[in-house]
Protein backbone atom coordinates (compact mmCIF):
# COMPACT_ATOMS: atom_id res chain seq x y z
CA UNK A 1 0.00 0.00 0.00
CA UNK A 2 1.96 2.73 -1.25
CA UNK A 3 0.38 6.04 -0.76
CA UNK A 4 3.44 7.94 -1.47
CA UNK A 5 3.32 10.04 -4.60
CA UNK A 6 7.02 9.42 -5.24
CA UNK A 7 6.59 5.65 -5.20
CA UNK A 8 7.04 3.75 -8.44
CA UNK A 9 3.87 3.32 -10.49
CA UNK A 10 2.73 -0.09 -11.82
CA UNK A 11 0.69 -0.90 -14.89
CA UNK A 12 -2.57 -0.79 -12.99
CA UNK A 13 -1.67 2.54 -11.55
CA UNK A 14 -1.19 3.99 -15.03
CA UNK A 15 -4.73 3.09 -16.14
CA UNK A 16 -7.39 5.78 -15.85
CA UNK A 17 -9.86 5.61 -13.01
CA UNK A 18 -13.01 3.82 -14.26
CA UNK A 19 -15.16 5.73 -11.84
CA UNK A 20 -14.24 9.03 -13.42
CA UNK A 21 -15.57 9.19 -16.99
CA UNK A 22 -13.69 11.29 -19.47
CA UNK A 23 -15.70 13.46 -21.77
CA UNK A 24 -13.94 12.93 -25.13
CA UNK A 25 -14.01 9.11 -25.16
CA UNK A 26 -17.56 9.19 -23.82
CA UNK A 27 -18.69 11.51 -26.65
CA UNK A 28 -16.79 9.37 -29.18
CA UNK A 29 -18.55 6.21 -27.98
CA UNK A 30 -21.93 7.98 -28.04
CA UNK A 31 -21.37 9.21 -31.60
CA UNK A 32 -20.13 5.76 -32.62
CA UNK A 33 -23.21 4.03 -31.09
CA UNK A 34 -25.52 6.58 -32.75
CA UNK A 35 -23.86 6.03 -36.14
CA UNK A 36 -24.03 2.26 -35.64
CA UNK A 37 -27.73 2.55 -34.74
CA UNK A 38 -28.50 4.69 -37.82
CA UNK A 39 -26.48 2.37 -40.06
CA UNK A 40 -28.20 -0.75 -38.73
CA UNK A 41 -31.60 0.92 -38.91
CA UNK A 42 -31.22 1.92 -42.56
CA UNK A 43 -29.29 -1.07 -43.91
CA UNK A 44 -30.39 -3.98 -41.71
CA UNK A 45 -33.60 -3.34 -39.80
CA UNK A 46 -35.47 -1.51 -42.56
CA UNK A 47 -34.99 -4.29 -45.17
CA UNK A 48 -35.63 -6.90 -42.48
CA UNK A 49 -38.91 -5.20 -41.47
CA UNK A 50 -39.85 -4.78 -45.13
CA UNK A 51 -39.13 -8.48 -45.75
CA UNK A 52 -41.19 -9.49 -42.73
CA UNK A 53 -44.08 -7.23 -43.85
CA UNK A 54 -43.97 -8.75 -47.34
CA UNK A 55 -43.96 -12.24 -45.86
CA UNK A 56 -46.90 -11.42 -43.60
CA UNK A 57 -48.80 -9.98 -46.58
CA UNK A 58 -48.04 -13.09 -48.62
CA UNK A 59 -49.29 -15.28 -45.79
CA UNK A 60 -52.44 -13.17 -45.47
CA UNK A 61 -53.09 -13.26 -49.22
CA UNK A 62 -52.37 -17.00 -49.23
CA UNK A 63 -54.92 -17.60 -46.53
CA UNK A 64 -57.44 -15.43 -48.43
CA UNK A 65 -56.77 -17.42 -51.61
CA UNK A 66 -57.05 -20.66 -49.67
CA UNK A 67 -60.42 -19.54 -48.26
CA UNK A 68 -61.57 -18.54 -51.77
CA UNK A 69 -60.42 -21.89 -53.14
CA UNK A 70 -62.23 -23.72 -50.34
CA UNK A 71 -65.40 -21.75 -51.08
CA UNK A 72 -65.01 -22.53 -54.79
CA UNK A 73 -64.56 -26.22 -53.98
CA UNK A 74 -67.70 -26.16 -51.82
CA UNK A 75 -69.66 -24.46 -54.62
CA UNK A 76 -68.34 -26.98 -57.13
CA UNK A 77 -69.28 -29.87 -54.87
CA UNK A 78 -72.75 -28.43 -54.33
CA UNK A 79 -73.17 -27.98 -58.11
CA UNK A 80 -71.92 -31.53 -58.67
CA UNK A 81 -74.31 -32.91 -56.07
CA UNK A 82 -77.22 -30.97 -57.64
CA UNK A 83 -76.37 -32.15 -61.15
CA UNK A 84 -75.94 -35.71 -59.89
CA UNK A 85 -79.34 -35.54 -58.19
CA UNK A 86 -80.92 -34.19 -61.39
CA UNK A 87 -79.25 -36.86 -63.52
CA UNK A 88 -80.36 -39.58 -61.13
CA UNK A 89 -83.91 -38.25 -61.29
CA UNK A 90 -83.74 -38.20 -65.09
CA UNK A 91 -82.31 -41.72 -65.12
CA UNK A 92 -85.10 -42.88 -62.80
CA UNK A 93 -87.72 -41.28 -65.05
CA UNK A 94 -86.04 -42.80 -68.10
CA UNK A 95 -86.00 -46.27 -66.50
CA UNK A 96 -89.62 -45.78 -65.48
CA UNK A 97 -90.56 -44.77 -69.05
CA UNK A 98 -88.61 -47.72 -70.46
CA UNK A 99 -90.36 -50.06 -68.02
CA UNK A 100 -93.75 -48.65 -69.00
CA UNK A 101 -92.90 -48.98 -72.70
CA UNK A 102 -91.69 -52.54 -72.17
CA UNK A 103 -94.87 -53.38 -70.25
CA UNK A 104 -97.02 -51.82 -73.00
CA UNK A 105 -95.09 -53.73 -75.67
CA UNK A 106 -95.45 -56.95 -73.66
CA UNK A 107 -99.18 -56.36 -73.32
CA UNK A 108 -99.43 -55.66 -77.04
CA UNK A 109 -97.46 -58.81 -77.88
CA UNK A 110 -99.65 -60.84 -75.53
CA UNK A 111 -102.82 -59.40 -77.08
CA UNK A 112 -101.55 -60.13 -80.58
CA UNK A 113 -100.60 -63.66 -79.51
CA UNK A 114 -104.06 -64.14 -77.98
CA UNK A 115 -105.74 -62.87 -81.14
CA UNK A 116 -103.49 -65.02 -83.31
CA UNK A 117 -104.11 -68.10 -81.18
CA UNK A 118 -107.88 -67.32 -81.22
CA UNK A 119 -107.84 -67.10 -85.02
CA UNK A 120 -105.81 -70.31 -85.28
CA UNK A 121 -108.15 -72.03 -82.84
CA UNK A 122 -111.18 -70.88 -84.82
CA UNK A 123 -109.51 -72.00 -88.06
CA UNK A 124 -108.62 -75.35 -86.48
CA UNK A 125 -112.17 -75.71 -85.15
CA UNK A 126 -113.58 -74.86 -88.57
CA UNK A 127 -111.19 -77.33 -90.18
CA UNK A 128 -112.12 -79.99 -87.64
CA UNK A 129 -115.82 -79.26 -88.23
CA UNK A 130 -115.39 -79.51 -91.98
CA UNK A 131 -113.32 -82.69 -91.53
CA UNK A 132 -116.05 -84.06 -89.25
CA UNK A 133 -118.70 -83.12 -91.76
CA UNK A 134 -116.64 -84.67 -94.54
CA UNK A 135 -116.05 -87.82 -92.46
CA UNK A 136 -119.75 -87.95 -91.58
CA UNK A 137 -120.70 -87.56 -95.22
CA UNK A 138 -118.13 -90.18 -96.19
CA UNK A 139 -119.32 -92.58 -93.49
CA UNK A 140 -122.92 -91.94 -94.46
CA UNK A 141 -122.03 -92.68 -98.07
CA UNK A 142 -120.14 -95.82 -97.00
CA UNK A 143 -123.04 -96.90 -94.79
CA UNK A 144 -125.45 -96.40 -97.68
CA UNK A 145 -123.24 -98.30 -100.06
CA UNK A 146 -122.77 -101.10 -97.51
CA UNK A 147 -126.45 -101.16 -96.77
CA UNK A 148 -127.19 -101.33 -100.52
CA UNK A 149 -124.66 -104.04 -100.94
CA UNK A 150 -126.18 -105.97 -98.00
CA UNK A 151 -129.63 -105.47 -99.38
CA UNK A 152 -128.40 -106.76 -102.75
CA UNK A 153 -126.70 -109.69 -101.13
CA UNK A 154 -129.76 -110.55 -99.05
CA UNK A 155 -131.99 -110.19 -102.06
CA UNK A 156 -129.85 -112.54 -104.04
CA UNK A 157 -130.01 -115.14 -101.37
CA UNK A 158 -133.66 -114.88 -100.95
C-alpha positions in Angstrom: 0.0 0.0 0.0 2.0 2.7 -1.3 0.4 6.0 -0.8 3.4 7.9 -1.5 3.3 10.0 -4.6 7.0 9.4 -5.2 6.6 5.7 -5.2 7.0 3.7 -8.4 3.9 3.3 -10.5 2.7 -0.1 -11.8 0.7 -0.9 -14.9 -2.6 -0.8 -13.0 -1.7 2.5 -11.5 -1.2 4.0 -15.0 -4.7 3.1 -16.1 -7.4 5.8 -15.9 -9.9 5.6 -13.0 -13.0 3.8 -14.3 -15.2 5.7 -11.8 -14.2 9.0 -13.4 -15.6 9.2 -17.0 -13.7 11.3 -19.5 -15.7 13.5 -21.8 -13.9 12.9 -25.1 -14.0 9.1 -25.2 -17.6 9.2 -23.8 -18.7 11.5 -26.6 -16.8 9.4 -29.2 -18.6 6.2 -28.0 -21.9 8.0 -28.0 -21.4 9.2 -31.6 -20.1 5.8 -32.6 -23.2 4.0 -31.1 -25.5 6.6 -32.8 -23.9 6.0 -36.1 -24.0 2.3 -35.6 -27.7 2.6 -34.7 -28.5 4.7 -37.8 -26.5 2.4 -40.1 -28.2 -0.7 -38.7 -31.6 0.9 -38.9 -31.2 1.9 -42.6 -29.3 -1.1 -43.9 -30.4 -4.0 -41.7 -33.6 -3.3 -39.8 -35.5 -1.5 -42.6 -35.0 -4.3 -45.2 -35.6 -6.9 -42.5 -38.9 -5.2 -41.5 -39.9 -4.8 -45.1 -39.1 -8.5 -45.7 -41.2 -9.5 -42.7 -44.1 -7.2 -43.9 -44.0 -8.8 -47.3 -44.0 -12.2 -45.9 -46.9 -11.4 -43.6 -48.8 -10.0 -46.6 -48.0 -13.1 -48.6 -49.3 -15.3 -45.8 -52.4 -13.2 -45.5 -53.1 -13.3 -49.2 -52.4 -17.0 -49.2 -54.9 -17.6 -46.5 -57.4 -15.4 -48.4 -56.8 -17.4 -51.6 -57.1 -20.7 -49.7 -60.4 -19.5 -48.3 -61.6 -18.5 -51.8 -60.4 -21.9 -53.1 -62.2 -23.7 -50.3 -65.4 -21.7 -51.1 -65.0 -22.5 -54.8 -64.6 -26.2 -54.0 -67.7 -26.2 -51.8 -69.7 -24.5 -54.6 -68.3 -27.0 -57.1 -69.3 -29.9 -54.9 -72.7 -28.4 -54.3 -73.2 -28.0 -58.1 -71.9 -31.5 -58.7 -74.3 -32.9 -56.1 -77.2 -31.0 -57.6 -76.4 -32.2 -61.2 -75.9 -35.7 -59.9 -79.3 -35.5 -58.2 -80.9 -34.2 -61.4 -79.2 -36.9 -63.5 -80.4 -39.6 -61.1 -83.9 -38.3 -61.3 -83.7 -38.2 -65.1 -82.3 -41.7 -65.1 -85.1 -42.9 -62.8 -87.7 -41.3 -65.0 -86.0 -42.8 -68.1 -86.0 -46.3 -66.5 -89.6 -45.8 -65.5 -90.6 -44.8 -69.0 -88.6 -47.7 -70.5 -90.4 -50.1 -68.0 -93.8 -48.6 -69.0 -92.9 -49.0 -72.7 -91.7 -52.5 -72.2 -94.9 -53.4 -70.2 -97.0 -51.8 -73.0 -95.1 -53.7 -75.7 -95.5 -57.0 -73.7 -99.2 -56.4 -73.3 -99.4 -55.7 -77.0 -97.5 -58.8 -77.9 -99.6 -60.8 -75.5 -102.8 -59.4 -77.1 -101.5 -60.1 -80.6 -100.6 -63.7 -79.5 -104.1 -64.1 -78.0 -105.7 -62.9 -81.1 -103.5 -65.0 -83.3 -104.1 -68.1 -81.2 -107.9 -67.3 -81.2 -107.8 -67.1 -85.0 -105.8 -70.3 -85.3 -108.2 -72.0 -82.8 -111.2 -70.9 -84.8 -109.5 -72.0 -88.1 -108.6 -75.4 -86.5 -112.2 -75.7 -85.1 -113.6 -74.9 -88.6 -111.2 -77.3 -90.2 -112.1 -80.0 -87.6 -115.8 -79.3 -88.2 -115.4 -79.5 -92.0 -113.3 -82.7 -91.5 -116.0 -84.1 -89.3 -118.7 -83.1 -91.8 -116.6 -84.7 -94.5 -116.1 -87.8 -92.5 -119.7 -87.9 -91.6 -120.7 -87.6 -95.2 -118.1 -90.2 -96.2 -119.3 -92.6 -93.5 -122.9 -91.9 -94.5 -122.0 -92.7 -98.1 -120.1 -95.8 -97.0 -123.0 -96.9 -94.8 -125.4 -96.4 -97.7 -123.2 -98.3 -100.1 -122.8 -101.1 -97.5 -126.5 -101.2 -96.8 -127.2 -101.3 -100.5 -124.7 -104.0 -100.9 -126.2 -106.0 -98.0 -129.6 -105.5 -99.4 -128.4 -106.8 -102.7 -126.7 -109.7 -101.1 -129.8 -110.5 -99.0 -132.0 -110.2 -102.1 -129.8 -112.5 -104.0 -130.0 -115.1 -101.4 -133.7 -114.9 -101.0 
